[in-house]
Structure formats: structure tokens, C-alpha cells
């Protein structure tokens, strides 16, 4: 009788270990899927006209200058670009 109870406890413990391993590998596969998709930004890339870097359009600072829309990565680049466009 005692041997039967011990056997049931042992099988329950083994089932629990298999369940934990299943959850571990399932979570591990989710991590790999999110890491394999590096493109967070799905929008168009635009060029900062002052420092020549590219950034997502939705993150850029936009400025209309001379009827043309320009994009900048920071307020500093925007200000420096405007200063270089001033007539001397």
C-alpha cells in the first residue's frame, strides 16, 4: 500500500517536471521570435539634412523651409541647419 502511494507521488512529480520544462521551452521560443524581428519601426526612414543621419519619419523633427519639408534628429541640428540657410 505504501509503495503504491509512493509510486503515485513519484509519477505526479515527474509530470510536474515535464510541465515545467514545456513552459520553459515555450517561453524560450517566444523570446527568440521577438529577437528575430529587429524592425521596430515600420515607417519610412528620412535623412537629417544637417548631420546626414537617417531616422524613422515618425521620430523626426519636421520643419517647412522654403516650401520644402526637412527632417532633423534633434533641435540642435534643426537650429544649425536654419542658421546655415540664413542669407549672409
Secondary structure, 3 states (H helix, E strand, C coil): CHHHHHHHHHHHHHHHHHHHHHHHHHHHHHHHHHHCCCCCCCCCEEEECCCCCEEEHHHCEEEEECCEEEEECCHHHHHHHHHHHCCC
